[in-house]
Amino acid sequence: MSLQEELTAVRRCLDDLVRTVGRLEQSLAGLPEDRFGPQSADRVDLVTIPDTPYDSALWTDSDDEGLGVRDRRAP
């Protein structure tokens, strides 16, 4: 596929995306705005993440993704 053909395909996809977003915006235009936010305060569950380092014991038997077992050579 030539560069020109690839650019034409990308433009076609972008045009389809713009049309789809336009239809979505039109279909959502009639909905009340309060439907997009949380319904109540108890619906949001916040999780506090501590700034302290994780306990290294959590990772003693773990594998490093794609690298194999810790302290050994990768395959």
C-alpha positions as a printed NumPy array, in Angstrom:
array([[  0.   ,   0.   ,   0.   ],
       [  1.453,   3.347,  -1.012],
       [  1.751,   6.326,   1.273],
       [ -1.002,   8.146,  -0.631],
       [ -3.362,   5.189,  -0.202],
       [ -2.619,   5.03 ,   3.507],
       [ -3.276,   8.771,   3.898],
       [ -6.57 ,   8.405,   2.024],
       [ -7.58 ,   5.525,   4.332],
       [ -6.699,   7.599,   7.41 ],
       [ -8.739,  10.566,   6.112],
       [-11.697,   8.255,   5.464],
       [-11.473,   6.867,   9.012],
       [-11.249,  10.364,  10.48 ],
       [-14.29 ,  11.459,   8.472],
       [-16.216,   8.44 ,   9.773],
       [-15.151,   9.296,  13.321],
       [-16.267,  12.919,  12.953],
       [-19.666,  11.794,  11.594],
       [-20.11 ,   9.273,  14.417],
       [-19.222,  11.812,  17.112],
       [-21.637,  14.291,  15.534],
       [-24.468,  11.738,  15.644],
       [-23.609,  10.898,  19.252],
       [-23.652,  14.576,  20.235],
       [-27.056,  15.007,  18.574],
       [-28.502,  11.971,  20.337],
       [-27.188,  13.157,  23.715],
       [-28.364,  16.75 ,  23.225],
       [-31.861,  15.953,  24.5  ],
       [-30.729,  14.254,  27.694],
       [-30.603,  16.208,  30.977],
       [-27.063,  17.064,  32.12 ],
       [-27.476,  15.465,  35.548],
       [-27.516,  12.013,  33.895],
       [-23.78 ,  12.226,  33.218],
       [-22.568,  12.772,  36.776],
       [-22.662,  10.495,  39.821],
       [-26.178,   9.952,  41.145],
       [-25.233,  10.318,  44.8  ],
       [-22.215,  10.918,  47.003],
       [-22.188,   7.322,  48.267],
       [-21.713,   6.035,  44.713],
       [-18.119,   7.303,  44.633],
       [-15.704,   5.039,  46.497],
       [-12.376,   6.756,  47.079],
       [ -9.299,   4.731,  47.878],
       [ -6.44 ,   6.403,  49.704],
       [ -3.037,   5.325,  48.443],
       [ -0.312,   5.805,  51.05 ],
       [  2.944,   7.556,  50.22 ],
       [  4.953,   4.962,  52.135],
       [  6.806,   2.295,  50.114],
       [  5.146,  -1.079,  49.631],
       [  6.249,  -3.991,  51.765],
       [  8.845,  -5.868,  49.705],
       [  7.526,  -9.163,  51.119],
       [  4.542,  -8.736,  48.789],
       [  6.798,  -9.375,  45.794],
       [  8.984, -12.266,  46.998],
       [  7.375, -14.926,  44.787],
       [  6.438, -12.706,  41.872],
       [  7.735, -12.808,  38.321],
       [  8.827,  -9.694,  36.471],
       [  6.565,  -9.528,  33.444],
       [  8.427, -10.767,  30.42 ],
       [ 11.694, -11.107,  32.322],
       [ 11.126, -14.302,  34.28 ],
       [ 11.781, -14.957,  37.927],
       [ 13.541, -12.297,  40.   ],
       [ 17.314, -12.766,  40.477],
       [ 17.592, -15.064,  37.438],
       [ 18.504, -14.415,  33.822],
       [ 15.761, -13.711,  31.36 ],
       [ 15.058, -16.568,  28.946]])
